[in-house]
Amino acid sequence: MSEQPEKTHNPLLEDERKNPVYRMGQAIAGFMLAVWAGVLALVFFLVFRFWLS
C-alpha cells in the first residue's frame, strides 16, 4: 500500500464545480437551509414567547 499525497486536483471535479446546474443546486440548497433555520428560529421564538408569558 503506497501512501501517495493528493497533490493533483481531479479535473472532473473542477469541471463539475463550474457547472451552472451544480452551482444552482448549491445555491438552492443553501437557500433552503437558510429558510429552515429561519422557520426553526421563528417556531422557537413563538413557543418560548407563549410559554414564558
A tleap script that builds the chain and sets N, CA, C and O, in Angstrom:
source leaprc.protein.ff14SB
mol = sequence {
  NMET SER GLU GLN PRO GLU LYS THR HIE ASN
  PRO LEU LEU GLU ASP GLU ARG LYS ASN PRO
  VAL TYR ARG MET GLY GLN ALA ILE ALA GLY
  PHE MET LEU ALA VAL TRP ALA GLY VAL LEU
  ALA LEU VAL PHE PHE LEU VAL PHE ARG PHE
  TRP LEU CSER
}
set mol.1.N position { 0.852 -1.185 0.000 }
set mol.1.CA position { 0.000 0.000 0.000 }
set mol.1.C position { 0.894 1.243 0.000 }
set mol.1.O position { 1.516 1.569 1.011 }
set mol.2.N position { 0.949 1.920 -1.122 }
set mol.2.CA position { 1.803 3.102 -1.225 }
set mol.2.C position { 0.999 4.344 -0.851 }
set mol.2.O position { -0.058 4.621 -1.419 }
set mol.3.N position { 1.529 5.078 0.114 }
set mol.3.CA position { 0.889 6.326 0.532 }
set mol.3.C position { 1.284 7.419 -0.457 }
set mol.3.O position { 2.449 7.808 -0.534 }
set mol.4.N position { 0.312 7.903 -1.205 }
set mol.4.CA position { 0.589 8.926 -2.208 }
set mol.4.C position { -0.186 10.195 -1.845 }
set mol.4.O position { -1.415 10.177 -1.781 }
set mol.5.N position { 0.534 11.296 -1.608 }
set mol.5.CA position { -0.183 12.539 -1.258 }
set mol.5.C position { -1.016 13.040 -2.432 }
set mol.5.O position { -0.611 12.971 -3.592 }
set mol.6.N position { -2.198 13.546 -2.082 }
set mol.6.CA position { -3.109 14.039 -3.113 }
set mol.6.C position { -2.669 15.439 -3.527 }
set mol.6.O position { -3.112 16.429 -2.945 }
set mol.7.N position { -1.799 15.524 -4.531 }
set mol.7.CA position { -1.331 16.833 -4.995 }
set mol.7.C position { -2.164 17.326 -6.171 }
set mol.7.O position { -2.407 18.525 -6.311 }
set mol.8.N position { -2.597 16.394 -7.014 }
set mol.8.CA position { -3.331 16.790 -8.224 }
set mol.8.C position { -4.825 16.853 -7.919 }
set mol.8.O position { -5.398 15.941 -7.324 }
set mol.9.N position { -5.435 17.956 -8.345 }
set mol.9.CA position { -6.889 18.067 -8.225 }
set mol.9.C position { -7.536 17.253 -9.334 }
set mol.9.O position { -6.995 17.127 -10.433 }
set mol.10.N position { -8.690 16.712 -9.028 }
set mol.10.CA position { -9.427 15.946 -10.033 }
set mol.10.C position { -10.037 16.923 -11.041 }
set mol.10.O position { -10.885 17.734 -10.668 }
set mol.11.N position { -9.622 16.861 -12.312 }
set mol.11.CA position { -10.181 17.828 -13.279 }
set mol.11.C position { -11.680 17.668 -13.475 }
set mol.11.O position { -12.382 18.642 -13.747 }
set mol.12.N position { -12.179 16.425 -13.336 }
set mol.12.CA position { -13.627 16.229 -13.455 }
set mol.12.C position { -14.365 16.960 -12.344 }
set mol.12.O position { -15.423 17.545 -12.576 }
set mol.13.N position { -13.810 16.928 -11.142 }
set mol.13.CA position { -14.451 17.611 -10.015 }
set mol.13.C position { -14.432 19.121 -10.240 }
set mol.13.O position { -15.406 19.806 -9.928 }
set mol.14.N position { -13.330 19.641 -10.781 }
set mol.14.CA position { -13.259 21.083 -11.069 }
set mol.14.C position { -14.310 21.462 -12.111 }
set mol.14.O position { -14.986 22.480 -11.967 }
set mol.15.N position { -14.452 20.644 -13.165 }
set mol.15.CA position { -15.470 20.929 -14.179 }
set mol.15.C position { -16.868 20.874 -13.567 }
set mol.15.O position { -17.734 21.687 -13.890 }
set mol.16.N position { -17.069 19.910 -12.685 }
set mol.16.CA position { -18.388 19.763 -12.058 }
set mol.16.C position { -18.711 20.984 -11.205 }
set mol.16.O position { -19.863 21.414 -11.155 }
set mol.17.N position { -17.716 21.545 -10.537 }
set mol.17.CA position { -17.964 22.722 -9.695 }
set mol.17.C position { -18.275 23.959 -10.525 }
set mol.17.O position { -18.962 24.865 -10.054 }
set mol.18.N position { -17.773 24.004 -11.762 }
set mol.18.CA position { -18.064 25.151 -12.624 }
set mol.18.C position { -19.385 24.984 -13.371 }
set mol.18.O position { -19.869 25.921 -14.006 }
set mol.19.N position { -19.959 23.797 -13.294 }
set mol.19.CA position { -21.216 23.531 -13.999 }
set mol.19.C position { -22.327 24.416 -13.422 }
set mol.19.O position { -22.538 24.425 -12.209 }
set mol.20.N position { -23.041 25.161 -14.283 }
set mol.20.CA position { -24.093 26.060 -13.755 }
set mol.20.C position { -25.215 25.322 -13.042 }
set mol.20.O position { -25.807 25.857 -12.104 }
set mol.21.N position { -25.518 24.097 -13.474 }
set mol.21.CA position { -26.571 23.338 -12.796 }
set mol.21.C position { -26.123 22.981 -11.383 }
set mol.21.O position { -26.910 23.046 -10.439 }
set mol.22.N position { -24.840 22.600 -11.244 }
set mol.22.CA position { -24.295 22.290 -9.919 }
set mol.22.C position { -24.305 23.537 -9.033 }
set mol.22.O position { -24.651 23.463 -7.854 }
set mol.23.N position { -23.922 24.688 -9.608 }
set mol.23.CA position { -23.915 25.941 -8.842 }
set mol.23.C position { -25.333 26.305 -8.411 }
set mol.23.O position { -25.544 26.760 -7.286 }
set mol.24.N position { -26.311 26.105 -9.307 }
set mol.24.CA position { -27.707 26.402 -8.963 }
set mol.24.C position { -28.176 25.477 -7.850 }
set mol.24.O position { -28.876 25.907 -6.934 }
set mol.25.N position { -27.790 24.197 -7.929 }
set mol.25.CA position { -28.164 23.260 -6.871 }
set mol.25.C position { -27.578 23.670 -5.533 }
set mol.25.O position { -28.249 23.595 -4.504 }
set mol.26.N position { -26.316 24.106 -5.550 }
set mol.26.CA position { -25.684 24.559 -4.314 }
set mol.26.C position { -26.410 25.784 -3.757 }
set mol.26.O position { -26.631 25.888 -2.551 }
set mol.27.N position { -26.775 26.707 -4.644 }
set mol.27.CA position { -27.474 27.925 -4.214 }
set mol.27.C position { -28.842 27.576 -3.622 }
set mol.27.O position { -29.236 28.124 -2.592 }
set mol.28.N position { -29.559 26.664 -4.276 }
set mol.28.CA position { -30.880 26.272 -3.775 }
set mol.28.C position { -30.755 25.569 -2.427 }
set mol.28.O position { -31.559 25.801 -1.524 }
set mol.29.N position { -29.744 24.710 -2.294 }
set mol.29.CA position { -29.540 24.002 -1.023 }
set mol.29.C position { -29.227 24.999 0.094 }
set mol.29.O position { -29.756 24.876 1.198 }
set mol.30.N position { -28.382 25.971 -0.182 }
set mol.30.CA position { -28.060 26.986 0.822 }
set mol.30.C position { -29.281 27.818 1.184 }
set mol.30.O position { -29.501 28.138 2.352 }
set mol.31.N position { -30.073 28.168 0.173 }
set mol.31.CA position { -31.279 28.958 0.424 }
set mol.31.C position { -32.277 28.168 1.273 }
set mol.31.O position { -32.877 28.712 2.200 }
set mol.32.N position { -32.450 26.887 0.952 }
set mol.32.CA position { -33.374 26.058 1.732 }
set mol.32.C position { -32.884 25.910 3.164 }
set mol.32.O position { -33.680 25.903 4.103 }
set mol.33.N position { -31.566 25.790 3.328 }
set mol.33.CA position { -31.002 25.688 4.679 }
set mol.33.C position { -31.289 26.970 5.460 }
set mol.33.O position { -31.651 26.917 6.636 }
set mol.34.N position { -31.127 28.123 4.805 }
set mol.34.CA position { -31.408 29.400 5.465 }
set mol.34.C position { -32.887 29.506 5.823 }
set mol.34.O position { -33.235 29.977 6.905 }
set mol.35.N position { -33.755 29.068 4.914 }
set mol.35.CA position { -35.200 29.117 5.180 }
set mol.35.C position { -35.544 28.227 6.373 }
set mol.35.O position { -36.305 28.635 7.249 }
set mol.36.N position { -34.981 27.000 6.413 }
set mol.36.CA position { -35.252 26.104 7.536 }
set mol.36.C position { -34.767 26.711 8.847 }
set mol.36.O position { -35.450 26.619 9.867 }
set mol.37.N position { -33.583 27.335 8.823 }
set mol.37.CA position { -33.064 27.965 10.040 }
set mol.37.C position { -34.000 29.082 10.499 }
set mol.37.O position { -34.262 29.223 11.694 }
set mol.38.N position { -34.506 29.879 9.543 }
set mol.38.CA position { -35.436 30.944 9.892 }
set mol.38.C position { -36.739 30.410 10.457 }
set mol.38.O position { -37.268 30.955 11.426 }
set mol.39.N position { -37.259 29.348 9.859 }
set mol.39.CA position { -38.515 28.757 10.339 }
set mol.39.C position { -38.329 28.200 11.745 }
set mol.39.O position { -39.176 28.412 12.613 }
set mol.40.N position { -37.226 27.488 11.978 }
set mol.40.CA position { -36.971 26.940 13.313 }
set mol.40.C position { -36.822 28.054 14.345 }
set mol.40.O position { -37.345 27.951 15.454 }
set mol.41.N position { -36.107 29.121 13.978 }
set mol.41.CA position { -35.943 30.243 14.901 }
set mol.41.C position { -37.302 30.870 15.219 }
set mol.41.O position { -37.575 31.199 16.373 }
set mol.42.N position { -38.145 31.036 14.215 }
set mol.42.CA position { -39.471 31.620 14.426 }
set mol.42.C position { -40.321 30.728 15.323 }
set mol.42.O position { -40.996 31.217 16.228 }
set mol.43.N position { -40.288 29.425 15.075 }
set mol.43.CA position { -41.072 28.490 15.889 }
set mol.43.C position { -40.607 28.531 17.338 }
set mol.43.O position { -41.425 28.631 18.253 }
set mol.44.N position { -39.286 28.454 17.550 }
set mol.44.CA position { -38.775 28.503 18.922 }
set mol.44.C position { -39.126 29.826 19.588 }
set mol.44.O position { -39.483 29.852 20.766 }
set mol.45.N position { -39.026 30.934 18.837 }
set mol.45.CA position { -39.359 32.240 19.389 }
set mol.45.C position { -40.816 32.288 19.830 }
set mol.45.O position { -41.123 32.744 20.931 }
set mol.46.N position { -41.718 31.813 18.960 }
set mol.46.CA position { -43.149 31.854 19.298 }
set mol.46.C position { -43.463 30.924 20.469 }
set mol.46.O position { -44.223 31.292 21.365 }
set mol.47.N position { -42.883 29.726 20.469 }
set mol.47.CA position { -43.141 28.776 21.552 }
set mol.47.C position { -42.679 29.356 22.879 }
set mol.47.O position { -43.413 29.331 23.868 }
set mol.48.N position { -41.452 29.881 22.895 }
set mol.48.CA position { -40.957 30.426 24.161 }
set mol.48.C position { -41.711 31.676 24.577 }
set mol.48.O position { -41.901 31.916 25.769 }
set mol.49.N position { -42.148 32.484 23.601 }
set mol.49.CA position { -42.885 33.692 23.958 }
set mol.49.C position { -44.217 33.330 24.624 }
set mol.49.O position { -44.593 33.918 25.638 }
set mol.50.N position { -44.923 32.358 24.044 }
set mol.50.CA position { -46.209 31.970 24.640 }
set mol.50.C position { -46.004 31.183 25.929 }
set mol.50.O position { -46.820 31.268 26.847 }
set mol.51.N position { -44.902 30.408 26.001 }
set mol.51.CA position { -44.665 29.579 27.180 }
set mol.51.C position { -44.256 30.438 28.376 }
set mol.51.O position { -44.652 30.162 29.508 }
set mol.52.N position { -43.458 31.485 28.117 }
set mol.52.CA position { -42.968 32.310 29.223 }
set mol.52.C position { -43.962 33.389 29.628 }
set mol.52.O position { -43.836 33.954 30.715 }
set mol.53.N position { -44.930 33.687 28.801 }
set mol.53.CA position { -45.871 34.753 29.151 }
set mol.53.C position { -46.939 34.249 30.123 }
set mol.53.O position { -47.816 35.013 30.526 }
savepdb mol mol.pdb
quit
